[in-house]
Amino acid sequence: MNGWLALPLTLLLGQTPTTPPTPDAPDADQAPGFVLGAEADPREGQSDEEQQSTARELELLRARLQTFQAEVEARRQEDQERLQAVQEQQATQQERASELERLRQQRLASLQRAYAWLSTADQLLESGELDIGPAVASAQQELSTALGTATEAGRGETTRLLESARGRLSTVDNAVSQRDIYPARMALQAAGSELQEAWRLTLNRQGTTLVNQDTSDVSP
């Protein structure tokens, strides 16, 4: 009797127990909002009008970018051309300064030699020697060289002094031939003073040239 009572009530009633069904899990392929093997289109969900507006904005941005790049390139070209022009100008100025310094040094040397010839001619006259033609001719030749460098360098005052000195020397031979020693010596001394002033002006140009050399020890 007790054994029957131990049986489950469901058996006595003629029913078989059942397990409640478990709900099926959704497939991963069918998860909402997710599609395997594809990326979401940023325009998805936009209307045709919105898509067209987005496309126009993209084209406008591309056009602006191209314009900006073109402007940058144009400015780069302008800067390059400007730099090249400045470099060429500096090279020209450097070359001109070097040429002016060469002319200045040549003029100083010619003035020194011309003054020495004038001194020689004056000393000959002082000693009673009248044959000063070669000394005067050499002085005139050196003056012509100095005058040429002064003219090329555009030194107006120096040019005027040298032309005046050369004109004075042209009267010396005639005065000596007439034995007018005093006028001849006065002409030599006046020409010598003008050479000294031309020397001073040429020497003072030293600070404006590229090569600065101390030439004060060879002053006439």
VOGU-3710 file (C-alpha; in Angstrom, 3 decimals, decimal comma):
1> mngwlalplt> 0,000/0,000/0,000  2,810/2,310/0,860  4,531/1,553/-2,456  1,603/2,817/-4,447  1,450/5,914/-2,474  5,100/6,637/-3,411  4,289/6,890/-7,096  3,834/10,324/-8,483  0,340/11,545/-8,666  0,643/12,066/-12,391
11> lllgqtpttp> 1,178/8,370/-12,998  -1,892/7,551/-11,010  -3,865/9,920/-13,094  -2,444/8,449/-16,326  -0,532/11,642/-17,446  3,104/11,928/-18,578  5,081/14,950/-17,321  6,311/17,309/-20,023  9,152/19,850/-20,071  8,072/23,422/-20,785
21> ptpdapdadq> 9,341/24,578/-24,171  12,359/26,884/-24,234  12,038/29,903/-26,572  14,421/29,756/-29,531  17,262/32,334/-29,523  17,248/34,595/-32,557  19,848/33,818/-35,219  22,860/36,119/-35,320  22,188/36,649/-39,019  18,839/38,074/-38,191
31> apgfvlgaea> 19,896/40,375/-35,343  18,101/43,664/-35,768  20,179/46,513/-37,170  23,147/44,306/-38,244  23,990/42,903/-41,653  27,000/40,646/-42,096  29,484/41,458/-44,883  28,186/45,027/-45,592  28,893/48,576/-44,329  26,210/51,067/-43,611
41> dpregqsdee> 25,807/53,766/-46,305  26,026/57,235/-44,664  23,319/58,394/-47,035  21,058/55,528/-45,998  17,891/56,913/-44,695  18,312/60,231/-46,549  15,885/61,427/-49,109  16,933/62,025/-52,718  16,947/65,751/-52,128  19,192/65,376/-49,083
51> qqstarelel> 21,559/63,109/-50,991  21,804/65,626/-53,820  22,508/68,416/-51,324  25,277/66,344/-49,718  26,820/65,652/-53,135  26,764/69,337/-53,997  28,494/70,208/-50,720  31,195/67,641/-51,418  31,800/69,043/-54,890  31,980/72,546/-53,465
61> lrarlqtfqa> 34,552/71,452/-50,887  36,639/69,784/-53,597  36,514/72,957/-55,709  37,561/75,110/-52,761  40,421/72,756/-52,006  41,651/72,906/-55,590  41,431/76,710/-55,558  43,375/76,888/-52,321  46,068/74,570/-53,661  46,358/76,690/-56,811
71> evearrqedq> 46,706/79,874/-54,729  49,401/78,289/-52,575  51,329/77,219/-55,660  51,002/80,684/-57,216  52,324/82,326/-54,046  55,197/79,860/-53,947  56,102/80,726/-57,533  55,935/84,464/-56,776  58,143/84,061/-53,708  60,638/82,045/-55,728
81> erlqavqeqq> 60,755/84,651/-58,497  61,102/87,479/-55,972  63,938/85,673/-54,205  65,700/85,053/-57,501  65,336/88,731/-58,456  66,797/89,829/-55,108  69,710/87,420/-55,483  70,420/88,681/-58,997  70,271/92,286/-57,797  72,663/91,538/-54,955
91> atqqerasel> 75,039/89,794/-57,352  74,929/92,816/-59,675  75,586/95,206/-56,812  78,432/93,026/-55,570  79,970/92,957/-59,026  79,599/96,724/-59,427  81,133/97,366/-56,003  84,096/95,162/-56,876  84,570/97,033/-60,149  84,407/100,417/-58,395
101> erlrqqrlas> 87,020/99,287/-55,906  89,305/98,130/-58,715  88,950/101,519/-60,425  89,592/103,329/-57,152  92,792/101,420/-56,491  93,953/102,006/-60,052  93,182/105,728/-59,758  95,107/106,045/-56,503  98,150/104,410/-58,074  97,966/106,691/-61,131
111> lqrayawlst> 97,613/109,798/-58,948  100,607/108,773/-56,886  102,797/108,313/-59,968  101,529/111,541/-61,574  102,355/113,521/-58,439  105,818/111,993/-58,329  106,445/113,104/-61,928  105,247/116,629/-61,116  107,635/116,773/-58,169  110,469/115,584/-60,387
121> adqllesgel> 109,709/118,279/-62,989  109,565/120,998/-60,333  112,876/119,866/-58,784  114,520/119,957/-62,220  113,351/123,519/-62,771  114,483/124,503/-59,301  117,963/123,146/-60,065  118,077/125,054/-63,378  117,413/122,043/-65,595  114,964/122,891/-68,383
131> digpavasaq> 114,598/119,436/-69,918  111,417/118,489/-68,083  109,464/117,326/-71,133  109,665/113,576/-70,362  108,568/114,120/-66,740  105,630/116,310/-67,769  104,596/113,828/-70,491  104,663/110,936/-67,987  102,576/112,967/-65,528  100,024/113,725/-68,243
141> qelstalgta> 99,808/110,033/-69,156  99,114/109,057/-65,550  96,541/111,840/-65,290  94,750/110,504/-68,367  94,560/107,048/-66,767  93,263/108,465/-63,484  90,761/110,618/-65,364  89,438/107,595/-67,228  88,805/105,635/-64,012  87,154/108,655/-62,356
151> teagrgettr> 84,840/109,158/-65,332  83,894/105,467/-65,436  83,191/105,484/-61,695  81,069/108,624/-62,004  83,235/110,803/-59,735  82,304/114,283/-60,934  84,441/116,406/-58,616  87,482/114,179/-59,048  87,041/114,340/-62,809  86,910/118,140/-62,713
161> llesargrls> 90,113/118,368/-60,669  92,004/116,022/-62,970  90,884/117,846/-66,091  92,026/121,140/-64,572  95,427/119,694/-63,608  95,928/118,274/-67,080  95,093/121,675/-68,596  97,733/123,361/-66,390  100,388/120,895/-67,511  99,707/121,739/-71,134
171> tvdnavsqrd> 101,084/125,257/-70,466  104,288/124,147/-68,734  106,271/123,136/-71,841  105,463/126,420/-73,580  106,521/128,447/-70,523  109,767/126,498/-70,169  110,560/126,921/-73,869  110,340/130,691/-73,301  112,384/130,339/-70,096  109,491/131,520/-67,993
181> iyparmalqa> 110,487/129,331/-65,088  108,311/130,952/-62,445  104,966/130,536/-64,333  105,984/126,970/-65,176  106,657/126,126/-61,536  103,441/127,815/-60,436  101,520/125,674/-62,942  103,227/122,520/-61,637  102,441/123,408/-58,029  98,799/124,247/-58,804
191> agselqeawr> 98,414/120,960/-60,679  100,012/119,175/-57,716  97,472/120,729/-55,311  94,615/119,551/-57,519  96,090/116,039/-57,594  96,264/116,037/-53,788  92,582/117,004/-53,560  91,651/114,327/-56,085  93,673/111,846/-54,021  91,822/112,852/-50,858
201> ltlnrqgttl> 88,413/112,441/-52,518  89,408/109,052/-53,929  90,768/107,878/-50,591  87,584/108,917/-48,787  85,605/106,580/-51,043  87,301/103,680/-49,265  84,474/103,234/-46,770  81,908/102,787/-49,532  83,672/99,936/-51,316  84,033/96,248/-50,578
211> vnqdtsdvsp> 87,776/96,167/-50,012  88,963/98,492/-47,250  92,701/98,939/-47,365  94,837/101,455/-45,498  96,599/103,520/-48,160  97,361/106,572/-46,033  101,077/105,734/-46,024  101,365/106,335/-49,798  99,685/109,728/-49,926  101,348/112,128/-52,445
//
